[in-house]
Amino acid sequence: MEIVLILFIVALIAVAILAARVSENFAPYPYKKRQENFFSVTEDSFLSLLESACGNQYRIFTKVRLGDVISVREKGLSAGAKRDANQKINARVLDFVLCDKNSMRISAVIELEPTEPSHAQMKRNWFLKNSLAAAGVPFMRFKARPGYRAAELGEFIQTKLRQNDYVRAAGPRPRDVEDSDVAIAS
């Protein structure tokens, strides 16, 4: 009789431990706020500068997935290559995207990089530069440093966009929308 009682108590303890572990691991919404502020101080001040520099002509979107700006071409890629390419672009987040205020056409992507970029940051920028160039989207990088003036920044951005439009106009025209994978460097 004592053995049955001891086995019952051991089984009861085992069930309690198992129930505690299951309830610990199960959380239907295991989320928390990432941080208090959406931007770092540097990003916030650069956004204010961008809005002053070109806010009349462009809408500025922040923290946009690269996959929302470009997509993977369908022709000439295996299913695995498409999957890998989609994973790469969906894992990247862009700092700022300029869109034409009237048409909402994407005009440029702007990245704010640290004054001393790491090897990982340089690799990321290399990927962004080449993937955006392949899609024909202008890409600009700015060092996070004080001293930018809104008027000079706006003129620089406009000059870069005019150069890109000139290069795009001088390049070959794609035959149809599906074949518009022509790379235009900015």
C-alpha positions as CSV (number, residue, x, y, z in Angstrom):
1,M,0.0,0.0,0.0
2,E,2.8,2.4,0.8
3,I,4.4,1.7,-2.6
4,V,1.2,2.7,-4.3
5,L,1.0,5.9,-2.3
6,I,4.7,6.7,-3.1
7,L,4.1,6.0,-6.8
8,F,1.0,8.2,-6.8
9,I,2.9,11.1,-5.1
10,V,5.8,10.7,-7.6
11,A,3.4,10.6,-10.6
12,L,1.6,13.7,-9.1
13,I,4.9,15.6,-8.8
14,A,5.9,14.6,-12.4
15,V,2.6,15.8,-13.7
16,A,3.0,19.1,-11.8
17,I,6.5,19.6,-13.2
18,L,5.4,18.8,-16.8
19,A,2.4,21.2,-16.5
20,A,4.7,24.0,-15.2
21,R,7.1,23.5,-18.2
22,V,4.3,23.5,-20.7
23,S,2.7,26.6,-19.3
24,E,6.2,28.3,-19.2
25,N,6.8,27.6,-22.9
26,F,3.4,28.5,-24.1
27,A,2.7,32.1,-24.5
28,P,0.1,33.0,-27.1
29,Y,1.5,36.5,-27.6
30,P,5.2,36.4,-26.5
31,Y,5.9,40.0,-27.5
32,K,7.3,43.1,-25.9
33,K,8.0,46.6,-27.0
34,R,11.4,46.7,-28.6
35,Q,12.5,50.0,-27.4
36,E,11.0,53.2,-26.1
37,N,12.1,55.4,-29.0
38,F,11.6,54.4,-32.7
39,F,14.7,56.3,-33.7
40,S,18.1,56.9,-32.3
41,V,18.9,60.5,-31.7
42,T,21.1,60.6,-34.8
43,E,18.3,59.1,-37.0
44,D,15.8,61.5,-35.6
45,S,17.9,64.6,-36.3
46,F,18.8,63.3,-39.8
47,L,15.1,62.8,-40.5
48,S,14.3,66.3,-39.5
49,L,17.2,67.5,-41.7
50,L,15.8,65.5,-44.7
51,E,12.3,66.8,-44.1
52,S,13.7,70.4,-44.2
53,A,15.8,69.6,-47.2
54,C,13.3,67.9,-49.5
55,G,10.0,67.6,-47.6
56,N,8.1,69.7,-50.1
57,Q,8.8,67.4,-53.0
58,Y,9.1,64.0,-51.3
59,R,7.5,61.9,-48.6
60,I,10.0,60.3,-46.4
61,F,9.4,56.8,-45.2
62,T,11.6,55.2,-42.5
63,K,12.5,51.7,-41.6
64,V,11.1,50.1,-44.8
65,R,11.9,46.5,-45.7
66,L,14.1,46.2,-48.8
67,G,11.5,43.6,-50.0
68,D,8.9,46.4,-50.1
69,V,11.1,48.4,-52.5
70,I,12.5,45.7,-54.8
71,S,11.5,42.2,-55.8
72,V,13.2,39.1,-57.2
73,R,12.9,38.7,-60.9
74,E,11.1,35.6,-62.0
75,K,13.0,34.6,-65.1
76,G,16.2,32.6,-65.1
77,L,16.4,31.6,-61.4
78,S,15.9,28.3,-59.8
79,A,13.4,28.0,-56.9
80,G,16.2,27.8,-54.4
81,A,17.9,30.9,-55.8
82,K,14.6,32.8,-55.7
83,R,14.0,31.7,-52.1
84,D,17.5,32.8,-51.0
85,A,17.2,36.1,-52.8
86,N,13.8,36.8,-51.2
87,Q,15.2,35.9,-47.7
88,K,18.0,38.4,-48.2
89,I,15.8,41.3,-49.3
90,N,13.2,40.6,-46.6
91,A,15.8,40.5,-43.9
92,R,17.1,44.0,-44.7
93,V,15.5,47.3,-43.4
94,L,16.2,50.6,-45.1
95,D,16.8,53.8,-43.1
96,F,14.9,56.2,-45.4
97,V,13.0,55.9,-48.6
98,L,12.1,59.1,-50.6
99,C,8.9,58.9,-52.6
100,D,7.5,61.5,-55.0
101,K,4.8,63.4,-53.0
102,N,2.3,63.3,-55.9
103,S,2.8,59.9,-57.5
104,M,4.3,58.0,-54.5
105,R,6.9,56.6,-57.0
106,I,10.1,55.6,-55.2
107,S,12.7,58.2,-55.9
108,A,15.7,57.1,-53.8
109,V,16.9,55.1,-50.8
110,I,19.1,56.8,-48.3
111,E,21.2,55.1,-45.7
112,L,22.6,56.8,-42.6
113,E,25.9,55.0,-41.7
114,P,28.1,55.3,-38.7
115,T,31.2,57.5,-39.0
116,E,33.3,54.4,-38.5
117,P,31.5,51.6,-40.3
118,S,32.2,48.0,-39.3
119,H,33.0,45.2,-41.8
120,A,29.4,44.0,-41.5
121,Q,28.1,47.5,-42.2
122,M,30.3,47.8,-45.3
123,K,29.2,44.3,-46.5
124,R,25.5,45.3,-46.0
125,N,26.0,48.6,-47.9
126,W,27.7,46.7,-50.7
127,F,24.7,44.4,-51.0
128,L,22.2,47.3,-50.8
129,K,24.1,49.3,-53.5
130,N,24.2,46.4,-55.9
131,S,20.7,45.1,-55.4
132,L,19.2,48.6,-55.7
133,A,21.3,49.3,-58.7
134,A,20.1,46.1,-60.4
135,A,16.5,47.2,-59.7
136,G,17.2,50.8,-61.0
137,V,16.6,52.5,-57.6
138,P,19.0,55.3,-56.7
139,F,20.9,54.7,-53.5
140,M,22.7,57.3,-51.4
141,R,24.7,56.9,-48.2
142,F,25.5,59.7,-45.6
143,K,27.8,59.5,-42.7
144,A,26.2,60.2,-39.3
145,R,27.9,63.4,-38.4
146,P,26.9,66.9,-37.5
147,G,27.3,69.9,-39.8
148,Y,24.9,69.0,-42.7
149,R,22.8,71.9,-43.8
150,A,19.3,71.4,-45.2
151,A,19.8,73.5,-48.3
152,E,23.1,71.8,-49.3
153,L,21.7,68.3,-48.5
154,G,18.6,69.0,-50.6
155,E,20.7,70.2,-53.5
156,F,23.0,67.2,-53.3
157,I,20.1,64.8,-53.4
158,Q,18.5,66.6,-56.3
159,T,21.8,66.5,-58.2
160,K,22.2,62.8,-57.6
161,L,18.6,62.2,-58.7
162,R,19.1,64.2,-61.9
163,Q,22.3,62.3,-62.7
164,N,20.4,59.1,-62.2
165,D,17.5,60.2,-64.5
166,Y,20.1,61.2,-67.1
167,V,21.8,57.7,-66.9
168,R,18.4,56.0,-67.1
169,A,17.3,58.1,-70.1
170,A,20.6,57.3,-71.9
171,G,20.4,53.6,-71.2
172,P,18.6,50.9,-73.3
173,R,14.8,50.7,-72.9
174,P,13.4,47.4,-71.7
175,R,11.1,45.6,-74.2
176,D,8.4,44.9,-71.7
177,V,7.7,45.2,-68.0
178,E,8.8,41.6,-67.2
179,D,12.3,42.2,-68.7
180,S,12.9,45.5,-66.8
181,D,15.7,43.9,-64.8
182,V,18.3,46.2,-66.6
183,A,20.8,47.5,-64.0
184,I,21.3,51.2,-63.9
185,A,24.0,52.4,-61.5
186,S,23.5,55.6,-59.7
